[in-house]
Amino acid sequence: MKAYLLAAGKGSRLQPLTNLLPKPLVPFLNHPLVSYQHYNLLAHVEQVRGAAHALEDGRPIEAAEAIGIGRSKVYELLASGELPSIRIGGSVRVPLEQLRAWIEKKSAEAGQ
């Protein structure tokens, strides 16, 4: 028997944890939430597949919320090229992976 695990949803009730991490990957007792359902299903079925909501490239306001700064500061960082951005259909997006890398870099610089 096979099972299909539905783990979609934006995780708005778990914010700010889900600002940069999909809800199924939020840690609970040092394991991603989805791992508990996965292992329980494996006790009863041969194969588990799943569908999860993946974080997408965010708008500048979402980047501002994730970083914890004002929207105008995000636009300054975008204009200076310090914060990476892409244009999709005329709108500016901040690539999630690059935003994570930028946050880690700034955190490391602040810790020095």
C-alpha positions in Angstrom: 0.0 0.0 0.0 1.1 3.6 -0.7 0.3 6.8 1.1 0.3 10.4 -0.1 1.1 13.0 2.7 -0.4 16.4 2.2 1.8 19.0 3.9 0.8 22.2 2.1 -0.2 25.5 3.5 1.7 28.7 4.2 2.0 28.2 7.9 0.7 31.6 8.8 -0.2 30.6 12.4 3.5 29.6 12.9 5.0 32.9 11.8 7.7 34.1 12.2 9.0 30.5 12.1 7.6 30.0 8.6 8.9 33.3 7.1 12.0 31.5 5.9 11.2 27.9 6.4 8.3 25.8 5.0 5.8 24.7 7.6 6.6 20.9 7.2 10.3 21.6 8.0 9.7 23.7 11.2 11.6 21.8 13.9 9.7 20.2 16.8 11.8 18.3 19.4 14.8 18.5 17.0 12.9 16.9 14.1 10.9 18.5 11.2 7.2 18.4 11.8 6.6 16.3 8.7 9.0 13.6 9.9 6.5 12.5 12.6 3.7 11.8 10.1 6.1 10.2 7.7 7.5 7.7 10.2 4.0 6.9 11.5 2.8 6.2 8.0 5.8 4.0 7.1 4.7 1.7 9.9 1.5 0.9 7.9 2.4 1.4 4.2 5.3 0.5 1.9 5.8 3.9 0.3 5.1 7.5 1.3 5.0 10.4 -1.1 4.1 14.0 -0.3 3.2 17.4 -1.5 4.3 20.5 0.4 4.0 24.2 -0.1 7.4 25.6 -1.0 8.4 29.1 -0.2 8.7 31.2 -3.3 10.5 34.4 -4.1 9.1 37.1 -2.0 8.0 40.6 -2.5 10.1 43.3 -0.9 7.5 43.8 1.9 7.9 40.1 2.8 11.7 40.4 2.7 11.4 43.4 5.1 9.3 41.3 7.5 11.7 38.4 7.3 14.7 40.6 8.0 12.9 42.7 10.6 13.5 46.1 8.9 11.3 48.7 7.2 10.1 48.5 3.6 12.0 51.7 2.7 15.3 50.2 3.9 14.7 47.1 1.8 14.2 49.3 -1.3 17.5 51.1 -0.4 19.2 47.7 -0.2 17.7 46.6 -3.5 18.6 49.8 -5.3 22.2 49.6 -4.1 22.5 46.0 -5.2 23.4 44.8 -1.7 20.2 42.7 -1.5 19.7 40.6 -4.7 16.5 40.9 -6.7 14.8 39.7 -9.8 12.0 41.1 -11.9 9.0 39.0 -12.7 6.3 40.4 -14.8 7.2 44.0 -13.9 7.4 43.3 -10.2 10.5 43.0 -8.0 11.0 39.7 -6.2 13.7 38.8 -3.6 14.9 35.2 -4.3 14.4 33.2 -1.1 17.7 31.3 -1.2 19.7 34.5 -1.8 17.8 36.3 1.0 18.7 33.4 3.4 22.4 33.7 2.4 22.3 37.5 2.8 20.8 37.1 6.3 23.4 34.5 7.3 26.2 36.8 6.0 24.9 39.8 7.9 24.5 37.7 11.0 28.0 36.4 10.7 29.3 40.0 10.2 27.4 41.2 13.3 28.9 38.4 15.4 32.5 39.3 14.5 
